[in-house]
Amino acid sequence: MNERTAQLHAEIQACTICAEHLPLGPRPVVQFSPKSRILIIGQAPGTKVHASGVPWDDDSGERLREWLGLDKPAFYDPDNVALMPMGFCYPGKASGGDAPPRKECAPAWHQRILDMLPDDCLTLLVGAYAQTAYLPDTKKLSMTERVRRGSEFAPFLPLPHPAWRVRLWAAKNPWFESDVLPELHASVRAALEA
């Protein structure tokens, strides 16, 4: 890790801008390198990830790695994959699941991380929060429609959030497994070979 990257990681780990709103306190969870070939912009850590400090260290992460065709060593190599959620810390509970990512986080940190990454890295927008932030002209579209029309949004590729509920969604949208996942595997391979 070069000095600039180490400095940004240290600043992020020391962040307390929304500490008063975090029920478990701040514990920013990110991964990036100036060599990252794939950028995954997700939602926010859940309680398991907050406890471990390892991004996507839960069932959702297992499903996401299956979708990408990556094993854990490849996924957790920051020279391969940058992991930058919309909120870096666990935001707490809300009705129906976790609360939305804190709004302070992305404006404070995303551009600084993006400025460090290669211009040609494959960018995956996982879930509605990342999609509406990075594809603001698509706010009227459903997440399903964004994923179905994913190739229209290059250099971004929208994906559903891989939480357990996605199994029900995938059963109603079989084109995701038959059409989107093979294209995703090919895009991931191409990004890592570039």
ZAPA-765607 format. One record per residue: z, x, y of N, C-alpha, C in turn; residue in three letters. Coordinates in Angstrom, 3 decimals, decimal comma. Example, Ala and Ser with C-alpha at 12.3 -4.5 7.8 and 13.67 -1.06 7.14 Angstrom:
2
7,800	13,190	-5,690	7,800	12,300	-4,500	7,800	13,200	-3,300	ALA
7,080	12,850	-2,250	7,140	13,670	-1,060	7,870	12,900	0,030	SER
END
This chain:
194
0,000	0,851	-1,180	0,000	0,000	0,000	0,000	0,890	1,234	MET
-0,947	0,654	2,134	-0,986	1,479	3,338	0,106	1,056	4,329	ASN
0,287	1,851	5,361	1,390	1,629	6,304	1,259	0,294	7,033	GLU
0,036	-0,053	7,428	-0,200	-1,311	8,146	0,147	-2,512	7,256	ARG
-0,264	-2,452	6,004	0,035	-3,534	5,063	1,534	-3,621	4,818	THR
2,177	-2,492	4,605	3,623	-2,467	4,372	4,378	-3,032	5,567	ALA
3,917	-2,709	6,767	4,572	-3,205	7,978	4,457	-4,726	8,078	GLN
3,271	-5,267	7,794	3,098	-6,714	7,859	3,934	-7,408	6,780	LEU
3,952	-6,858	5,579	4,811	-7,415	4,521	6,274	-7,426	4,977	HIS
6,733	-6,350	5,578	8,127	-6,264	6,029	8,417	-7,300	7,111	ALA
7,499	-7,482	8,038	7,690	-8,483	9,102	7,764	-9,887	8,506	GLU
6,898	-10,177	7,540	6,907	-11,497	6,902	8,221	-11,712	6,155	ILE
8,674	-10,715	5,413	9,924	-10,855	4,654	11,126	-11,072	5,564	GLN
11,048	-10,598	6,809	12,153	-10,745	7,756	12,039	-12,030	8,584	ALA
11,010	-12,824	8,367	10,754	-14,012	9,178	11,860	-15,052	9,024	CYS
12,281	-15,618	10,149	13,278	-16,694	10,151	12,877	-17,826	11,096	THR
11,592	-17,944	11,449	11,202	-18,897	12,499	11,530	-20,350	12,171	ILE
11,601	-20,695	10,906	11,946	-22,088	10,584	13,184	-22,163	9,697	CYS
14,024	-21,142	9,747	15,199	-21,050	8,861	16,091	-22,284	8,934	ALA
16,255	-22,848	10,125	17,157	-23,994	10,277	16,664	-25,233	9,527	GLU
15,387	-25,244	9,142	14,808	-26,402	8,460	14,685	-26,198	6,950	HIS
15,042	-25,035	6,465	14,848	-24,707	5,053	16,149	-24,886	4,283	LEU
16,224	-25,846	3,357	17,484	-26,124	2,679	18,002	-24,962	1,825	PRO
17,096	-24,121	1,327	17,527	-22,969	0,526	17,434	-21,659	1,317	LEU
17,144	-21,754	2,597	17,018	-20,567	3,436	15,652	-19,919	3,291	GLY
15,332	-18,961	4,159	14,032	-18,317	4,095	13,910	-17,364	2,905	PRO
12,777	-17,424	2,246	12,393	-16,449	1,233	10,862	-16,484	1,161	ARG
10,219	-15,819	2,119	8,751	-15,852	2,161	8,143	-15,257	0,889	PRO
7,154	-15,963	0,344	6,495	-15,541	-0,881	4,998	-15,437	-0,608	VAL
4,494	-14,209	-0,539	3,074	-13,935	-0,295	2,664	-12,696	-1,087	VAL
1,350	-12,509	-1,167	0,797	-11,316	-1,830	-0,554	-11,035	-1,180	GLN
-0,782	-9,794	-0,752	-2,089	-9,447	-0,192	-2,238	-7,940	-0,109	PHE
-3,482	-7,535	0,004	-3,848	-6,128	0,141	-5,144	-6,080	0,949	SER
-5,412	-4,998	1,659	-6,694	-4,877	2,350	-7,889	-4,857	1,393	PRO
-7,618	-4,724	0,088	-8,690	-4,697	-0,903	-8,838	-6,025	-1,652	LYS
-8,021	-7,032	-1,348	-8,058	-8,301	-2,080	-9,470	-8,860	-2,124	SER
-9,919	-9,262	-3,300	-11,270	-9,805	-3,494	-11,291	-11,326	-3,481	ARG
-10,133	-11,936	-3,760	-10,000	-13,389	-3,785	-8,781	-13,755	-2,950	ILE
-8,921	-14,766	-2,108	-7,802	-15,282	-1,327	-7,537	-16,706	-1,785	LEU
-6,297	-16,983	-2,169	-5,895	-18,328	-2,555	-4,915	-18,841	-1,501	ILE
-5,335	-19,898	-0,814	-4,482	-20,533	0,190	-3,958	-21,823	-0,443	ILE
-2,672	-21,834	-0,750	-2,062	-22,979	-1,402	-1,176	-23,755	-0,460	GLY
-0,155	-24,386	-1,012	0,707	-25,282	-0,250	1,962	-24,547	0,215	GLN
2,955	-24,453	-0,640	4,215	-23,777	-0,339	4,933	-23,556	-1,666	ALA
5,812	-22,584	-1,743	6,542	-22,351	-2,990	7,420	-23,544	-3,359	PRO
7,563	-23,771	-4,653	8,533	-24,740	-5,149	9,852	-24,038	-5,434	GLY
10,777	-24,748	-6,041	12,103	-24,169	-6,286	12,056	-23,015	-7,275	THR
11,200	-23,105	-8,306	11,118	-22,011	-9,282	10,604	-20,739	-8,620	LYS
9,596	-20,877	-7,776	9,040	-19,708	-7,083	10,049	-19,177	-6,067	VAL
10,756	-20,072	-5,397	11,796	-19,624	-4,465	12,830	-18,785	-5,217	HIS
13,213	-19,238	-6,404	14,233	-18,512	-7,177	13,738	-17,148	-7,645	ALA
12,487	-17,082	-8,089	11,973	-15,819	-8,641	11,396	-14,899	-7,570	SER
10,885	-15,476	-6,480	10,211	-14,677	-5,467	8,804	-14,275	-5,863	GLY
8,303	-14,834	-6,975	6,966	-14,507	-7,491	6,054	-15,704	-7,241	VAL
4,948	-15,526	-6,501	4,078	-16,663	-6,217	3,485	-17,276	-7,484	PRO
3,343	-18,600	-7,473	2,723	-19,333	-8,584	3,409	-19,022	-9,923	TRP
4,715	-18,804	-9,887	5,489	-18,479	-11,087	6,056	-19,757	-11,695	ASP
5,154	-20,683	-12,049	5,559	-21,976	-12,593	4,390	-22,567	-13,371	ASP
4,546	-23,803	-13,824	3,478	-24,439	-14,596	2,182	-24,564	-13,791	ASP
2,304	-24,832	-12,501	1,111	-24,912	-11,650	0,357	-23,587	-11,653	SER
1,100	-22,500	-11,615	0,481	-21,178	-11,646	-0,241	-20,914	-12,955	GLY
0,362	-21,345	-14,061	-0,306	-21,195	-15,366	-1,640	-21,932	-15,363	GLU
-1,628	-23,159	-14,858	-2,854	-23,963	-14,820	-3,887	-23,317	-13,881	ARG
-3,435	-22,834	-12,730	-4,349	-22,195	-11,794	-4,991	-20,955	-12,417	LEU
-4,199	-20,140	-13,094	-4,756	-18,944	-13,734	-5,766	-19,320	-14,820	ARG
-5,501	-20,412	-15,549	-6,482	-20,886	-16,531	-7,782	-21,269	-15,842	GLU
-7,678	-22,002	-14,737	-8,881	-22,399	-13,994	-9,688	-21,190	-13,553	TRP
-8,982	-20,143	-13,114	-9,649	-18,950	-12,587	-10,166	-18,035	-13,688	LEU
-9,617	-18,190	-14,893	-9,972	-17,286	-15,980	-9,319	-15,925	-15,815	GLY
-8,121	-15,898	-15,212	-7,411	-14,630	-14,968	-6,093	-14,604	-15,727	LEU
-5,759	-13,444	-16,291	-4,443	-13,280	-16,886	-3,455	-12,869	-15,789	ASP
-2,182	-12,809	-16,148	-1,157	-12,492	-15,145	-1,365	-11,122	-14,487	LYS
-1,638	-10,054	-15,263	-1,819	-8,759	-14,598	-2,945	-8,769	-13,557	PRO
-4,056	-9,419	-13,861	-5,166	-9,481	-12,892	-4,786	-10,341	-11,693	ALA
-4,121	-11,471	-11,948	-3,744	-12,403	-10,887	-2,732	-11,775	-9,934	PHE
-1,779	-11,028	-10,476	-0,727	-10,456	-9,645	-1,052	-9,055	-9,123	TYR
-2,285	-8,633	-9,254	-2,735	-7,387	-8,637	-3,255	-7,733	-7,250	ASP
-2,551	-7,338	-6,178	-2,984	-7,728	-4,835	-4,362	-7,175	-4,457	PRO
-4,835	-6,139	-5,140	-6,198	-5,673	-4,873	-7,236	-6,657	-5,425	ASP
-6,814	-7,520	-6,337	-7,673	-8,592	-6,845	-7,474	-9,878	-6,059	ASN
-6,213	-10,306	-5,944	-5,907	-11,644	-5,439	-4,865	-11,588	-4,323	VAL
-5,202	-12,208	-3,193	-4,240	-12,435	-2,116	-3,743	-13,869	-2,245	ALA
-2,448	-14,071	-2,092	-1,835	-15,387	-2,205	-1,137	-15,695	-0,888	LEU
-1,684	-16,661	-0,159	-1,204	-16,968	1,190	-1,043	-18,483	1,330	MET
0,139	-19,017	1,048	0,317	-20,462	1,169	0,361	-20,917	2,630	PRO
0,234	-22,217	2,821	0,331	-22,772	4,173	1,744	-22,608	4,715	MET
2,721	-22,648	3,837	4,103	-22,364	4,192	4,618	-21,325	3,223	GLY
5,201	-20,264	3,703	5,603	-19,150	2,846	6,934	-19,382	2,142	PHE
7,716	-20,368	2,602	9,040	-20,623	2,043	9,125	-22,041	1,481	CYS
10,040	-22,231	0,534	10,269	-23,565	-0,027	10,728	-24,513	1,076	TYR
10,000	-25,634	1,286	10,308	-26,506	2,418	11,349	-27,585	2,151	PRO
11,809	-27,737	0,917	12,762	-28,788	0,595	12,072	-29,977	-0,049	GLY
12,846	-31,005	-0,324	12,347	-32,203	-0,994	11,970	-33,279	0,022	LYS
11,054	-34,137	-0,415	10,697	-35,348	0,318	10,478	-36,423	-0,730	ALA
10,265	-37,644	-0,304	10,031	-38,702	-1,294	8,751	-38,380	-2,062	SER
8,841	-38,415	-3,377	7,678	-38,158	-4,211	7,430	-36,697	-4,535	GLY
8,301	-35,795	-4,119	8,087	-34,380	-4,439	8,611	-33,461	-3,353	GLY
7,961	-32,309	-3,200	8,384	-31,351	-2,176	7,897	-31,802	-0,805	ASP
8,629	-31,390	0,211	8,236	-31,670	1,591	6,958	-30,887	1,929	ALA
6,239	-31,312	2,967	5,053	-30,556	3,380	5,437	-29,141	3,823	PRO
4,486	-28,217	3,782	4,750	-26,867	4,300	5,176	-26,940	5,769	PRO
6,061	-26,050	6,152	6,486	-26,007	7,559	5,284	-25,652	8,441	ARG
5,168	-26,342	9,562	4,007	-26,158	10,451	4,049	-24,840	11,237	LYS
5,212	-24,208	11,315	5,321	-22,966	12,087	4,683	-21,776	11,383	GLU
4,593	-21,838	10,076	4,276	-20,670	9,277	2,826	-20,196	9,422	CYS
1,882	-21,059	9,140	0,471	-20,642	9,160	0,046	-20,078	10,516	ALA
0,386	-20,736	11,646	-0,019	-20,150	12,937	0,617	-18,783	13,201	PRO
1,805	-18,563	12,675	2,493	-17,289	12,907	1,897	-16,145	12,095	ALA
1,401	-16,430	10,869	1,071	-15,341	9,966	-0,360	-15,312	9,431	TRP
-1,005	-16,444	9,290	-2,287	-16,447	8,593	-3,329	-15,516	9,201	HIS
-3,526	-15,599	10,509	-4,585	-14,779	11,106	-4,303	-13,293	10,941	GLN
-3,058	-12,909	11,001	-2,715	-11,485	10,820	-3,072	-11,009	9,416	ARG
-2,841	-11,875	8,416	-3,226	-11,519	7,046	-4,742	-11,542	6,909	ILE
-5,383	-12,583	7,428	-6,846	-12,688	7,344	-7,531	-11,478	7,968	LEU
-6,989	-10,993	9,080	-7,578	-9,827	9,761	-7,519	-8,576	8,885	ASP
-6,637	-8,562	7,925	-6,461	-7,404	7,057	-7,370	-7,469	5,818	MET
-7,808	-8,671	5,446	-8,564	-8,858	4,210	-10,044	-8,548	4,397	LEU
-10,746	-8,223	3,316	-12,193	-8,021	3,407	-12,889	-9,308	3,879	PRO
-13,931	-9,158	4,658	-14,654	-10,323	5,185	-15,315	-11,151	4,096	ASP
-15,632	-10,524	2,972	-16,401	-11,220	1,940	-15,556	-11,689	0,760	ASP
-14,223	-11,805	0,938	-13,432	-12,255	-0,213	-13,641	-13,757	-0,430	CYS
-13,618	-14,145	-1,694	-13,746	-15,540	-2,093	-12,468	-16,260	-1,678	LEU
-12,595	-17,375	-0,933	-11,423	-18,081	-0,425	-11,312	-19,450	-1,075	THR
-10,231	-19,647	-1,829	-9,977	-20,900	-2,518	-8,924	-21,689	-1,755	LEU
-9,249	-22,932	-1,432	-8,330	-23,817	-0,716	-7,727	-24,779	-1,732	LEU
-6,484	-24,520	-2,120	-5,841	-25,259	-3,199	-4,961	-26,365	-2,619	VAL
-5,432	-27,594	-2,740	-4,679	-28,745	-2,265	-5,076	-29,188	-0,869	GLY
-4,640	-30,389	-0,524	-5,062	-31,041	0,721	-4,578	-30,320	1,977	ALA
-3,383	-29,733	1,960	-2,879	-29,075	3,175	-3,777	-27,918	3,582	TYR
-4,149	-27,078	2,632	-5,032	-25,950	2,940	-6,417	-26,448	3,331	ALA
-6,896	-27,480	2,663	-8,232	-27,989	2,943	-8,338	-28,588	4,342	GLN
-7,352	-29,382	4,751	-7,440	-29,972	6,085	-7,225	-28,925	7,179	THR
-6,468	-27,874	6,883	-6,277	-26,813	7,880	-7,534	-25,972	8,057	ALA
-8,197	-25,623	6,961	-9,338	-24,718	7,029	-10,693	-25,429	7,043	TYR
-10,701	-26,714	6,754	-11,919	-27,527	6,847	-11,600	-28,769	7,685	LEU
-11,249	-28,567	8,972	-10,770	-29,695	9,775	-11,803	-30,818	9,936	PRO
-13,074	-30,498	9,839	-14,103	-31,539	9,964	-14,159	-32,452	8,751	ASP
-13,392	-32,145	7,714	-13,425	-32,952	6,489	-12,188	-33,835	6,338	THR
-11,411	-34,002	7,400	-10,157	-34,762	7,292	-10,378	-36,192	6,800	LYS
-11,549	-36,755	7,063	-11,818	-38,128	6,624	-12,205	-38,194	5,149	LYS
-12,508	-37,045	4,553	-12,849	-37,020	3,134	-11,578	-36,975	2,293	LEU
-11,639	-37,537	1,112	-10,524	-37,397	0,180	-10,562	-35,990	-0,416	SER
-9,451	-35,573	-0,979	-9,419	-34,282	-1,649	-10,453	-34,258	-2,773	MET
-10,587	-35,375	-3,487	-11,566	-35,466	-4,571	-12,968	-35,219	-4,048	THR
-13,305	-35,812	-2,922	-14,644	-35,645	-2,366	-14,871	-34,205	-1,903	GLU
-13,848	-33,569	-1,345	-13,990	-32,164	-0,947	-14,260	-31,292	-2,171	ARG
-13,519	-31,522	-3,248	-13,704	-30,717	-4,455	-15,086	-30,976	-5,047	VAL
-15,501	-32,236	-5,095	-16,814	-32,580	-5,649	-17,942	-31,915	-4,855	ARG
-17,785	-31,840	-3,544	-18,825	-31,271	-2,677	-18,526	-29,821	-2,302	ARG
-17,731	-29,144	-3,121	-17,226	-27,813	-2,803	-18,252	-26,804	-2,346	GLY
-19,439	-26,810	-2,951	-20,446	-25,805	-2,593	-20,938	-25,949	-1,163	SER
-20,689	-27,088	-0,542	-21,106	-27,302	0,848	-20,217	-26,565	1,844	GLU
-19,065	-26,100	1,406	-18,071	-25,583	2,341	-17,928	-24,067	2,325	PHE
-18,908	-23,374	1,769	-18,864	-21,905	1,731	-18,592	-21,373	3,137	ALA
-17,748	-20,344	3,275	-17,217	-19,456	2,243	-15,947	-19,974	1,563	PRO
-15,590	-21,239	1,823	-14,400	-21,817	1,211	-14,784	-22,611	-0,033	PHE
-13,863	-22,645	-0,990	-14,051	-23,448	-2,185	-12,792	-24,299	-2,379	LEU
-12,904	-25,621	-2,154	-11,745	-26,495	-2,311	-11,437	-26,778	-3,785	PRO
-10,151	-26,784	-4,108	-9,671	-27,106	-5,453	-8,491	-28,067	-5,336	LEU
-8,264	-28,893	-6,361	-7,052	-29,718	-6,340	-5,833	-28,828	-6,569	PRO
-4,673	-29,344	-6,190	-3,455	-28,603	-6,510	-3,217	-28,719	-8,011	HIS
-2,875	-27,621	-8,683	-2,739	-27,654	-10,138	-1,389	-28,152	-10,651	PRO
-0,714	-29,019	-9,908	0,543	-29,604	-10,375	0,276	-30,478	-11,600	ALA
1,319	-30,905	-12,278	1,165	-31,673	-13,517	0,317	-32,921	-13,317	TRP
0,364	-33,508	-12,116	-0,397	-34,736	-11,852	-1,901	-34,527	-11,946	ARG
-2,357	-33,283	-11,839	-3,788	-33,019	-11,861	-4,415	-33,404	-13,200	VAL
-3,619	-33,450	-14,248	-4,163	-33,859	-15,554	-4,698	-35,286	-15,488	ARG
-3,962	-36,168	-14,829	-4,412	-37,552	-14,668	-5,668	-37,601	-13,807	LEU
-5,665	-36,819	-12,730	-6,824	-36,750	-11,834	-8,039	-36,219	-12,589	TRP
-7,872	-35,167	-13,363	-8,991	-34,565	-14,094	-9,553	-35,527	-15,136	ALA
-8,689	-36,341	-15,731	-9,170	-37,316	-16,709	-10,075	-38,355	-16,043	ALA
-9,792	-38,684	-14,785	-10,617	-39,645	-14,041	-11,861	-38,981	-13,442	LYS
-11,849	-37,657	-13,365	-12,941	-36,906	-12,734	-13,415	-35,802	-13,681	ASN
-14,051	-36,173	-14,794	-14,422	-35,177	-15,803	-15,411	-34,132	-15,304	PRO
-16,109	-34,402	-14,214	-17,029	-33,428	-13,618	-16,293	-32,161	-13,184	TRP
-14,980	-32,266	-12,921	-14,240	-31,079	-12,492	-14,262	-30,013	-13,587	PHE
-13,934	-30,415	-14,814	-13,925	-29,443	-15,913	-15,336	-29,064	-16,351	GLU
-16,264	-30,009	-16,329	-17,616	-29,709	-16,833	-18,470	-28,950	-15,829	SER
-18,279	-29,203	-14,531	-19,146	-28,609	-13,515	-18,442	-27,579	-12,630	ASP
-17,265	-27,942	-12,118	-16,592	-27,083	-11,133	-15,979	-25,847	-11,781	VAL
-15,258	-26,011	-12,893	-14,575	-24,860	-13,484	-15,526	-23,755	-13,944	LEU
-16,675	-24,064	-14,574	-17,601	-22,968	-14,899	-18,106	-22,227	-13,658	PRO
-18,369	-22,969	-12,586	-18,799	-22,323	-11,335	-17,671	-21,477	-10,751	GLU
-16,452	-21,984	-10,850	-15,299	-21,227	-10,356	-15,142	-19,929	-11,137	LEU
-15,230	-19,989	-12,463	-15,132	-18,764	-13,293	-16,189	-17,756	-12,868	HIS
-17,419	-18,225	-12,667	-18,499	-17,315	-12,272	-18,232	-16,718	-10,904	ALA
-17,719	-17,518	-9,965	-17,428	-17,023	-8,626	-16,301	-15,991	-8,641	SER
-15,291	-16,235	-9,463	-14,162	-15,289	-9,583	-14,665	-13,972	-10,168	VAL
-15,440	-14,037	-11,232	-15,985	-12,807	-11,839	-16,820	-12,028	-10,831	ARG
-17,693	-12,739	-10,117	-18,560	-12,079	-9,132	-17,727	-11,434	-8,024	ALA
-16,679	-12,111	-7,564	-15,838	-11,552	-6,497	-15,139	-10,285	-6,966	ALA
-14,638	-10,295	-8,194	-13,923	-9,124	-8,697	-14,841	-7,958	-9,019	LEU
-16,102	-8,247	-9,267	-17,058	-7,182	-9,584	-17,735	-6,609	-8,331	GLU
-17,545	-7,280	-7,192	-18,217	-6,847	-5,948	-17,684	-5,513	-5,467	ALA
END
